[in-house]
Amino acid sequence: MAKNLPFVGALIFGLLVVASMSLFTVDQRQHALLFQLGEIKEVIREPGLNFKWPLIQNVRFFDRRILTLEPVDPERFLTAEKKPVLVDSFVKWRIDDVAKYYISVGGDETIAKTRMAQTVNSGLREEFGRRTVHDVVSGARDKIMADVQKKADADMRNIGVEIIDVRLKRVDLPAEVSEAVYRRMETERKRVANELRSTGAAEAEKIKADADRQREVIVAEAYREAQKIKGDGDAKAASIYGRAFSQNPEFYAFYRSLEAYRGAFRSKSDVLVLEPNSDFFKYLNNAGHGGK
């Protein structure tokens, strides 16, 4: 029995080697192609443990996840106005038909990405060439991305690749064009600012003139009203004076003479040259008689 142990051990080791060469596992993130003598025998899409004949069959695995293609540098395109723009984009893609993918590009991801980049680049160039700078910057970006994705997907299906999405991350003007655009924008903003200042100044003058006119009208109306009130007051005062003095005309004449004396002799230096019997001195000359 002890003599058979090396043979049994060798047999078990051989079976383990054969088993390791016969069994393989497909991950849920992978496609698998089973080849027999260099030809595709089976496409394995479901994850799990699988069997193959050693030596005459072999397996290749391909990523089934969504992958990203992103150019290193932005691409330069011309718009309908023949103005250059720099476009930074990326593509989301995955292997849809792994057998067709292997047959078309030999399973080489680099070759697939090169063809994909050419297809997407051509689609973007065509779409940008039909639109203005305004459209590609803001107005029609969604339409551009949808159209390019649709065309690129139709082309890449021929090699077993599905284009899931095409995105424009950024659309910029080249430095030399940006500088000219910024200068033009600055000039336009200055022109608008000057127009607004002129309009504001004109409006301010208009408001000021209207305020001055309203002030003059208010002052004139106030003066007219004041004169009217003053006239009414003077009339009432004269009426009162008239009624009061009409009751004693002699006292009224005496009061008026006193007012005349007060107005004539406001200063000590005032001098009047009159005849002694003048009416101006009527009440002064009769002062003694009044006492009697």
C-alpha positions, 0 to 999 in steps of 0.5 A: 500500500505504501508503494502506491502512495507516490502514484496516487499523489501524482494522479491527484496532482494531475487531476488538479492540474487538469481541473484547473485547466478545464474550469474557469470563472466569468465575472459579472463585469466581463464577457467571455469568448470560448475559442476552439482551435482559434475559432469562436465556439461560444459567447458566455455572457452570464457570470459563473463557473464554466468548463472548457477542454484543456489544450484545444480550447481557450478563453478570452475575457472582455470588459462589459462595463461602461467605459469612457473615451476622453481626448487628451486635448480639446479638438478645434472645429469651425462653425458656420461663420468660419470661426474656430472653437475649441471643443472638450468632449467625452464618450461613454461606450461599452461592448455590446456584441463581443463576437463582432467586436473580436472579429472587427478589431481583434479584441484590441481596445486601442483600435476600437477607441481610434475608430470611435474617436474618428467617428465622433470627431467627424460627427462633431465637425459636421454638426459644428459646421452647420451652426453659429457660435451662439448655437454651439455655445448655448442654443443647440448643445443638446441637439448636437450631442443627441445627433452625434450620439445617434450617428456614432452609435449607428456606425460603431454597432458594426464593430459590436460597440454601443455608444451610450452618450456623447457629452460636450464638457466645454466649448471655448473660443481660441485665445486669439479669437477670445481676445477680439471678442472680449474687446468687442464686448467691452466696446459694446458694454461701454457704448450701452453704458454711455447711452444709459448715462446720457438717458439718465442725464436727460431724464434727470434734467427733465425731472429737475425742470419739471420740479422747478416748474412745479416750484414756480407754480406753487410759489406763484399760487402761494403768493397769489393766495397770500395777496388775496388774503392780505387784500381781504385783511386790508379791506376788512381793516379799512372797513373796520377803521371806516366804521370806527372813524365815521362815528367821530370824524374829528377824532379820525382827522386828529389821529391822521395828523398824529400819524403824519407827525410821527412819519415826518419826525422819525429822526432828530435831524429831520427838518420841515420848512412850512408856514406857521399857519399851514394845515399841517400844524392845525392841531398843534396851533389849536392845542391850547384852545382844545384845553379850554 
